[in-house]
Amino acid sequence: MKLHRHLVLEVISILKAIFSDGVYSDKAIEAALKSHPKWGARDRHFVAETVYESVRWWRRIWSCLGIKANTKSESLFLFIAALWVVEDKDIPDWPELKNLDVQSIKTRWQQMDKSSADYHAVPTWLHELGQQELGSQWIAAIEGLNRKADVVLRANTLKTIPKALVDTLKTELIESETLENYAEAVRLLKRANVFRTNAFKDGLFEVQDAASQKVVAMLEPQMGERVIDACAGAGGKSLHLAARMKNKGKVISLDIHEHKLEELKRRARRNSIDIIETRVIDTNKTIKRLEQTADAVLLDVPCTGLGALRRNPDTKWKLRPENLTTLLETQKQILQDYSKMVKPNGRMVYATCSILPSENEKQVQNFIKTNPNWTLTQEHREWPHINGFDGFYMALLKNN
C-alpha cells in the first residue's frame, strides 16, 4: 500500500490522544473514523491497524529508535517510520524522515534482549509483577497477548447454530469456521465489518471472544431458573445466559452504570430475548433485596483486563500498580457481598479476564477460607498462548 501523508498525520493525532490525553484506542479510532466518513475501507483499515500496532509495540519501537517515548509530532513521524522498518515496508521520501537510521533500527530490533520489558513492550513494573506471579509462564503468556486477536462470534442459539451461521455469513461474502471445544463459537477467517451484515441486524450472533464464552458454559444455566448476572456491563454474558436458558426463566442483570444496561436492552431486543430484567446498583440495598433469591449467580468482576491485551493493548500503558491494589479489594468485596444472593445449594461462577493468580485462584481460595459453606467444584483457565484466545479464569463454586 502506498503511504499517504494525511493518513499518517491522523495516526499521529490519534496516538497523541491515547498517550497524552488518556483516551482509549478504540474510542480514539472511532472518533477519527466518524470525522472522516468519506474514507474508503483501505484507508480506515490502515489507520486502525497502524494505531493498534503502534500501541501494542510502543515501548519496543521507541527502544529500537533509541529515543525516549514522547508525543511530539516530529518524534511520532520517526516512530511510525520505525514501525514500517520492522514490518519491512518501504519508507517514503519525506523531510520528517531524513534523519531516520534504518540500519540502526534493524540492528536494535534483532539484538534486543528477549527477556526484557522493552522486547515484550510492557511497563517495567508489570513485567516484574508478571514474573513474580507466573514465573516462566509469564513470558509465554505475554507473547500470546502481543499477538493480534481473531474476530470471534457467538451464535445466538435461539435463532441459529454455528454451522448454519457460517453458511449465512458466506452468503454475505464473509468466510468463517466453527471452533472445536467452543460450542457456540464461529471465527472469521479474514477480518470484516460484521456489524453491517443482515445476520447481525437479525440477531443471529454477538461478537464475543471464544474464551469469554466458556464462562456461561461453566455456570450451566437451566430453563426456568432465576439467574443473576451481577456485573453485567453491556450484557454479553447476560445474552448468553438467556440463550442457554432458551429464553425461559429469569435473568437479572445488575450494573452500576445505567447506560450500559440500556445498551443491553437494545441488544436483547435484537436477539429476541425477553427474560432479562435490568437493575442499576445504586445502593447496597439493591444487593440485599436479592439475598438468597438466585439459583445461580455470575460474577464477571472488574479486573486489570490483562487477559484481553490482544484487543485492548493500551490497557498495559494505562494500568498502574495502585489500580491492582484497588481492584483486588473490590473483587474481594464483590465475592463476599454478592455471594449472598445465591440460594442454599445454589451455584456461582467467579470470572476475570486477567491472567494474574492474585486476581484469580488466590481470591477464590481466600473466599472459601472465610466462607466454609462454599466449596470450589471446578476451575478453568484459558491461556492466550495455549488456547489462542483471550486470557480468562473462571471458578465454579457451590453454596452448601
Sequence and secondary structure as in RCSB ss.txt:
>XXXX:A:sequence
MKLHRHLVLEVISILKAIFSDGVYSDKAIEAALKSHPKWGARDRHFVAETVYESVRWWRRIWSCLGIKANTKSES
LFLFIAALWVVEDKDIPDWPELKNLDVQSIKTRWQQMDKSSADYHAVPTWLHELGQQELGSQWIAAIEGLNRKAD
VVLRANTLKTIPKALVDTLKTELIESETLENYAEAVRLLKRANVFRTNAFKDGLFEVQDAASQKVVAMLEPQMGE
RVIDACAGAGGKSLHLAARMKNKGKVISLDIHEHKLEELKRRARRNSIDIIETRVIDTNKTIKRLEQTADAVLLD
VPCTGLGALRRNPDTKWKLRPENLTTLLETQKQILQDYSKMVKPNGRMVYATCSILPSENEKQVQNFIKTNPNWT
LTQEHREWPHINGFDGFYMALLKNN
>XXXX:A:secstr
    HHHHHHHHHHHHHHHTS   HHHHHHHHHHT TT  HHHHHHHHHHHHHHHHTHHHHHHHHT      HHH
HHHHHHHHHHHTT      GGGTT  HHHHHHHHHHS TTSHHHHT  HHHHHHHHHHHTTHHHHHHHHHTS   
 EEEE TTT  HHHHHHHHHHTT  EEE TT TTEEEESS   GGGSHHHHTT EEE  HHHHHHHHHH   TT 
EEEETT TT HHHHHHHHHTTT SEEEEEES HHHHHHHHHHHHHTT   EEEEE  STHHHHTTTT EEEEEEE
     GGGTTT TTHHHH  HHHHHHHHHHHHHHHHHHGGGEEEEEEEEEEES   GGGTHHHHHHHHHH TTEE
EEEEEEE HHHHSS  EEEEEEEE 
